[in-house]
Every structure is written in structure tokens, then in C-alpha cells.
Amino acid sequence: MCTVPRLCFHKGHLSDCLHHVGFDSVAGCGEDRLQKALGALQLLYSKGLPVSRDFIYSLLQECIKHKNFSAGLIVHSLIVSRGLDSASCFADHLIRLFASCGHLPEANHVFENVAEPTSHTWNAIIFAHVGLSEHERALSLYKKMLQNAAVLVDSVTLSSILTACNSLGAIWNGRVVHGHILEEDFDHDIIIMNNLIYMYSKTFCMEDAQAVFDQLRDRNSLSWGAIIYGYSEQGQGVRALELFEDMQLEGLQPSRAVFLSVLKACSTVGAIMTGREIHDQVIRLAFGLDVTIQSALVNMYAKCKSLDEAYAIFRGCKSLDIVMWGVMVAGFVENGQGQSAFELFKRMQALAVKSNAVIFISLLKACNTKHEIKQGMFIHEQIQISGLQCDMAIQGSLIDMYSNCGNLEKAREVFDQTLDRDDVIWVSMITTYIQHGHKDYARDLYAHMVDEGIRLNGKTFVSLLKVCNSDYSDLLWLIHDDIIRGRQEIDVVVGSALVDSYGRCGFMEEAYYLFVKLPERNIVSWGGLMAAYIQHGLELRALKLFDTMLEHGLEPDRAALSCTLQACCGTVYVRPVRYLMVPQLRMQCHGVSSLVAAA
């Protein structure tokens, strides 16, 4: 075989060898081989000798394989000098190379120099933007691609753009893409349809996710995983566990992702018996040593109030990462064992395990009375020692901790000392004033926040709406007005919070109007309105709403069941009670039997 060292003194022979034999004529392997090839390339280039397209193409592939940006620039220069940069076959791979190296400007430059980009070229640049989290730009490129009648979208295009919609939570764009999928007859492509289910699941549009899932003829484990994930994340643990059972009846083996979803579902509904069965499956299928699965098991047992089982798994872990420590600390705190959480924290310090924001936030939650303020101040000191005092989530938790301990001056001090306050910090301080009955301070601070140009997002709007009661109805109207004026999308989460807030404040007609106008209603929306009806003595309306919810195919969660039972106590209405008392009801097997027994 010809090698570079042997041929360096015979430039004519070298050119002929590389022209006819190609990249395979270069000896060596990996980066060494790539460097030898670049040396040969530069030698030929300096002598004005020709280099074959095949050799350039092979060299470009090797640059992609090793993600070698500097080598890629050399090859790019050669391609430009040969006038090949407008050829899509080279442009596609150059875009892939620069994107894989994290250099999006260079990838865009290559794309812009292609006179007539093909579908492959469009796919390459869209995929590059999605891979580097430039999702808005990816959507913009997709729209431009659609304007070119000579270029057709394919399964790669649609999968990439659905990923962008998933990451942005861009449900309206996702629905448009869904329309394109149907128009282009890709609704039988399992990869695309799985991505579509996942997109609807991630944006809590479970009716749409379920509709797509139901239309699939040949579901695979990813299809089941996507729909189970959606119900689990939305808090519909019972439905997630039912689908998990159905999946296994189909003979499909659960994946790691599915196990994580169903363990979370067990945590949501307190389904410890089902959780133990899943634990056995995890061990049988050799997932028992997976650290993420172990963390999910600890979390599940802790949420089901079985700290002994949670701690047994924690203690048996050979490799305790920071996530596992955090889950165990949170488990103790959530079960009212703050002292055990602090002892575990001291053990971490003794083992020189560095705490993170999640652990500090959990410990601050354990300090919720004036008697625990010393421990809270100790954690505050540890946060400063750890250099995490600028973390916004921690600052918000410090404000909450001092508020819970009754020290509003210290809470305001933390707020005032926080630089570049985000919406979470503002909402934490406003919430503190509301909870302590300081109406004027709360309203003034909210007005100050608006004047500062701070815009709330869905999550912070929900946090603020949760504490609005009848004493703060004027603030509720103001918040709702700001949501509308700020063109904040009233999705199912924000909409449900508005329904709940209007209901708690006694504005039942407004609550019902908002409920009806919601683009998507989940179990939280239905449960919130039911709770409001019961709070204001409208039990019959609550029970009729429960009936309507069942007709829409939604399974009640613990909160909805609790509301229904409470309403049944104040009125003669048999159907819900009989529904709850059905012995074969699967929900009894999934952790809500205590509520049923209460009926």
C-alpha cells in the first residue's frame, strides 16, 4: 500500500496515488491518519497538483468522525478553492461537521453559499440548529423550507422540527407540523408519530397525545413510553399505571425511561404496592444498579411514606451521587423528619460531599417554624461558604424560610441584597407579604415589579395565583389583566390556576367561564373547579361536574376523589359513591383505596 512518507519525494506519484486510490491509501488510524492525510493534502496544494473529489470527500468524513474543527477549516478552504462549496453533497457534510463542533455561524455560512439547497441540505441546517438548542431559528428555517416548492419535507425534517417544538413547548407550531404530517402522508411513520405523542405529552395536551397513540397500528416500546410519560408528568398516575399494565399485556418489555415514568406515577398516587412490584421487575431486568433508577425508587418509597424502604435502597447503593443524596434528604424533609435530614447533611459534610442547590433548598424547607430559625440561619451560612448565595432558587427559598419562621425583616433583607432579581425572587417576596396579611406591601411590591419591567412566566404566575384569596381579589384581577396584556399564553397550567383562584375568591361565574374557554382541560382544571363549588356550598354542581369529567374519559386523582366524597357527605347523590365503591376499580390497586374506604 502507498503511504505518505514513502511518496513525499515523488510528487507526481503521490498525486496519482491519492487521485486514484483515495483516502484509503493513507496509512495509520484515527487522528494520526487524519493528520497524515492533511499533510499530503497541503503538499499537493502547495505544488499545484490536483486532488480528487473522492479524496476530499473522504477527508471531510474523517473530520466529522473526529469532530476536528481546525482540520475541517482546511478542508473547507480547499472545497471553496475548487468551487465545490455550492455543491450540496459537500455542503451537507460541512454543515454536519461545523455543527458537531458547536460552530453554528460557520454552518450557516456554508448553507448560505449553496445556490439550490436540496432536502438533505435543509435537513442538515435544521438539525444543526436543533442539536445546538437554537430551536426558534430551526422553526424559522423550516418555514422558509416550506416556501420552496422544489424541496419536499421528509421524515428527517419532521422529526427534527418536532424536537424543536418539544423543547420550546410550542404547541401551536406543533399542531401545524401535525397538519403537515397528515398532508404528506407520514402518519404511518412510527418515529414521527412517537415524536408527536411525546410533543403533546410534554405540553400536557393528553387528549391529543392519546388520539395519536390510539391511531397507531403498530406501537413499539417508545410509543408506550411517550404516552406513559405524559400521564405521569401531568399527575395522572393511575392512567399511567393502567397503560403500563396494558403495555406488558402486549408483550413489550419496559425500558429504563418507562420505569422512571411509572415510578414517578406511583409516587404521585401513593401506590406503594404497585411500586414494590415494579421494584421487583427492575431487579429482574437488571436495572437495579442504575443510579437514576435507584434514585427514582428512593423517591417513590419516600413519597409513599415508607422511609425504611427508601433508606434501605440508599444505604445499599455502592455509588452515591449528589442526586441520590438530594433525593434522600428531600424524602426526610417531606415526611416531617427534618432532624434526620440535617443528620444526613452532616454526614455529607463529614464525607466531604459538596452540597448543591437542590439539597440546600430541601433543608431550608425543613425550617418552617420560629423554633427552627437557628438551623435555617446555619444553612444560610453554609450556602455562603459554598458560594451559592447568588443562585436565584436558593435566594427564593431563603426568603420563604425566613417568612415561615416569622422573620419578615430578614426575608426583606435577603430580597434587597439579591442582585439582578428575577421573577421568582419578586414573587417569593410578594407571596411572603400576602401570607402575613401585609396587603399594602404586597400590592406596592407587585406594582414596583411591573414598573421594573419584570415579566412573569407561566410558573411564576401560577405561584402568585395560588396565594390570592378573597382579600386580594383586586390583585387577582390585576394579575389576570397582566397575563392578557403581556400576551402570555393561557395554557392548561396557567388556566387551571386562574380557575382555582377565581373560585377561591368566590367569583364562580368567572371561574366557570374561564374553565369552559380553556384550550385544554386536565385533571387539575376539573378538580380546581370542583373544590371551588364545594367551598361555596355548591355540592350538586361539583358532583355534576364530576360526572361530566368521567364522560370525558378522565380518571379522577386523589384530590378529585376527595372533593367528590366531601360533596357526597352533604347531598344525596348516589352515582359517584357507587362509582367509587366498585370493588374491581383498578384505582384501588394503585394506591387510592384509603380514600375509597373513607366513602
DRENLO-924855 format. One record per residue (C-alpha): residue in one letter; x, y, z. Coordinates in steps of 0.05 Angstrom, whole numbers, plus 5000, padded with zeros to 4 digits. Example, Ala and Ser with C-alpha at 12.3 -4.5 7.8 and 13.67 -1.06 7.14 Angstrom:
a524649105156 s527349795143 
This chain:
m500050005000 c502450714985 t504051125047 v505251865054 p512451825080 r514651375022 l511651814969 c513452504993 f519452534946 h515452324885 k510252854879 g507552614813 h506751914840 l503552184904 s498352584865 d496751994821 c496251524882 l491551994920 h487552134858 h486251404841 v486651054908 g483651584952 f483851675028 d484850925039 s491951005012 v493951375076 a496950935130 g495350975204 c488951055242 g484751575279 e487552275288 d494452045265 r491651825198 l487752475191 q493952895204 k497952495152 a492452595102 l492353345116 g499953355107 a499253015039 l493553495021 q497554115038 l503653845000 l499553734937 y496154414945 s502854774952 k505554434889 g499354594849 l497653864839 p490453614832 v486653274888 s480752824873 r473652974897 d473452284928 f479552434970 i476653104993 y470052765010 s473552205049 l477752715087 l471453105104 q468252475131 e474352355175 c473853065202 i466652935221 k468452275254 h473652605298 k469953275305 n476353625284 f474454355273 s481354615253 a482254055202 g475254195177 l477054925163 i482954695120 v478454225081 h473154775075 s478355245045 l480354714994 i473054594976 v471955344965 s478255404923 r475754834879 g468955174872 l465554584905 d462354974963 s455855054925 a455154304914 s450154044964 c453853384974 f459753765004 a455554305038 d451253785075 h457353475107 l460754135121 i454554355159 r454553705197 l461953795214 f461454515239 a455054365278 s458253755312 c463954205333 g459054725361 h460555255308 l453755465282 p456056115247 e460655715202 a455055215188 n450355795169 h455756095124 v456355445086 f448755385079 e448056105053 n453055964997 v449155374969 a445355634908 e440055094907 p439754714973 t436754024970 s432353705022 h438653395052 t441854085058 w435654385092 n435353785138 a442753875156 i442054605175 i435454495213 f438353905250 a444554325266 h440354865299 v436154365337 g442354005362 l445254655388 s438654865421 e437255425371 h430155195366 e426855855346 r431755915287 a430255195269 l422855355264 s424355965222 l428655545174 y423055035169 k418155575148 k422955805094 m423855095071 l416355025062 q416355635017 n420955284968 a416254864924 a422154484894 v424154194962 l420053664997 v420053545072 d421552835094 s421452425158 v428252725179 t425553435172 l419253295211 s422752915267 s427753485276 i422454025277 l418153635327 t424253605372 a424654375367 c417254435384 n418253965444 s423954375471 l420255035464 g413654765487 a411055075423 i404454715419 w401455155364 n407455045319 g407054315336 r399754285314 v401754605247 v407154075239 h402053545255 g397853815198 h403853755151 i404953035175 l397852865154 e398353245088 e404852905069 d402152215090 f407352095144 d402251885195 h404551165189 d411851325205 i412851055275 i418751505291 i414952135272 m408651925308 n412551755371 n415552445369 l408652735361 i405952355421 y411952595462 m410753315440 y403453305461 s405352945525 k410653455543 t405854035532 f400453685573 c395753605514 m393952905534 e387552855493 d391652975430 a397152515453 q392051965467 a388752075399 v395351995362 f397051385405 d390351065391 q391251155315 l397950795314 r397350095285 d404049815306 r406150125372 n413049995398 s416050095467 l417650825451 s410250955434 w408150675501 g413751045536 a411651715507 i404351655528 i406051375597 y411051945607 g405652465591 y400552195640 s405852115694 e408552825685 q401453105685 g399952775752 q395152255724 g398951685757 v393051205755 r392351265680 a399951195671 l399950545712 e393950275673 l397750385608 f403850055638 e399749435651 d396949455580 m403949525552 q406248895587 l400048515564 e402348695493 g408748315509 l413248925508 q419048985557 p419449645595 s425450085582 r429350495632 a425351115613 v418750745624 f420850505692 l422651225711 s415751465689 v411750925725 l415851005789 k414051745787 a406751545776 c407051105838 s409851695876 t404152145853 v398451675875 g401951355934 a401650675900 i406650315944 m404249605927 t404949735853 g411550075866 r414249455901 e412049025842 i415749495794 h421749475841 d421848715832 q421548795756 v427249295758 i431548785793 r429448215746 l431048625684 a437948825711 f436349565721 g437449515796 l444449815795 d442550405751 v443651015795 t437951415764 i433150835775 q435550765847 s434251505858 a427251415830 l426050825876 v428351215937 n423851795916 m417951325905 y418550995973 a419551666007 k413351965973 c409451345994 k411751486066 s415950856071 l422451166093 d425250506118 e425050216048 a427550866018 y433450886065 a435050146054 i436050275980 f440050905995 r444550536044 g445549955995 c447950395938 k455250275920 s455850945886 l452251515919 d451952115872 i449552805891 v442652665862 m441752065909 w443852475969 g438853015949 v433152525940 m434252226009 v434852906043 a428453126008 g425052476029 f426452606102 v424153336097 e417653156061 n415952646114 g416953146171 q423652856193 g427653486188 q432553266241 s434352636202 a435453076141 f440253516179 e443952906206 l444752656135 f447353336114 k452553296170 r454552606144 m455452906075 q459953446105 a464052916142 l465052536076 a466953186041 v460953125993 k459553815965 s452254015971 n448454315913 a442554795908 v437354235910 i439853985977 f440254676008 i433254835985 s430554196016 l433954356082 l431155056082 k424154756074 a425354376138 c425955036175 n418755256177 t417455506248 k420556046291 h423855496334 e427855266274 i430555936252 k437455786281 q438055176236 g435755606178 m441056126192 f446255566197 i444255326127 h444556056103 e451756076127 q453355416092 i450455696028 q455056286032 i461055836046 s459155415985 g458956025941 l451655915921 q448856545951 c447456835882 d443256245860 m436256525848 a432555895870 i436455895935 q435056635947 g427656505937 s427955925987 l431656356037 i426056876033 d420856326042 m424756036101 y425256696138 s417856816122 n415856146151 c419956286213 g416356956221 n422457396207 l419957866152 e425658356163 k430757826147 a426657596087 r426558306060 e434058366074 v435457766030 f430858055976 d434358735978 q441258425976 t439658005915 l442658295852 d439158225784 r432757965816 d428757505772 d421257385772 v421956815823 i425157275875 w419857815865 v414157305871 s417356995934 m417457675969 i410457875946 t407857195969 t411057296037 y407357956047 i400757636025 q401557046073 h402957516131 g397057966115 h401058576092 k396358776035 d399359456021 y406459196018 a404358635972 r400659095924 d406259625924 l411659105911 y407558805854 a406859495823 h414359615833 m415758955798 v411559165738 d414959845736 e421759495735 g419559125672 i419758435704 r415457955664 l412757345698 n412656675663 g407456125669 k410655815731 t411356465770 f404256695751 v401756035780 s405756135844 l402656815855 l395656605836 k395856035887 v396256525946 c390857005921 n384556955964 s378357375973 d382457926009 y386658005947 s381357985892 d383758645864 l390758355857 l387857745822 w384358195771 l390858575761 i394957935750 h389857675701 d390058335663 d397658305661 i397257595633 i392757835577 r396658485562 g403258115563 r400457615514 q402357045560 e399456415531 i393956165578 d395855435574 v392754885616 v397255025676 v396155785679 g388855705661 s387655195716 a390955665766 l386456235744 v380255795751 d382455585820 s383956305842 y377356585818 g373756005851 r377256115918 c375656865915 g368256695904 f367656915832 m364356275809 e361456525743 e368256785722 a371556135744 y366655725702 y367456185642 l375056115644 f374355365653 v369955295591 k374655735550 l380955335567 p384155045504 e385854425543 r383054165609 n386753675653 i385053345720 v387653965757 s382754415720 w376753975735 g378953865807 g380154605820 l373154805798 m370054225837 a373754455900 a371255165890 y364054935883 i364554535948 q367955115984 h361955555968 g356655045984 l355054835912 e355854085922 l350853885868 r354754295816 a361153955839 l358153265832 k355253415763 l362053665742 f364953005767 d360052635722 t361953065663 m369352945677 l368252185675 e364452265609 h370552605580 g374651985597 l378852285653 e380651865713 p379952235779 d386152335821 r386552345897 a384453085900 a378452985855 l376252365894 s376952735960 c372653305933 t367452825909 l367052455975 q366553116011 a360853335966 c357252665975 c357152786050 g352853396041 t347853145989 v344152525966 y347552355901 v348751615891 r352451535826 p359351795847 v359151385911 r357350755873 y362850905823 l367850975879 m365650335913 v366449865853 p370849325882 q374349185816 l376249905806 r383449905785 m384850525824 q384350135889 c390349735865 h394250365852 g394350695920 v387651055930 s383950515966 s384350906031 l380051456000 v375150945973 a374650626042 a373051306071 a366751326029 
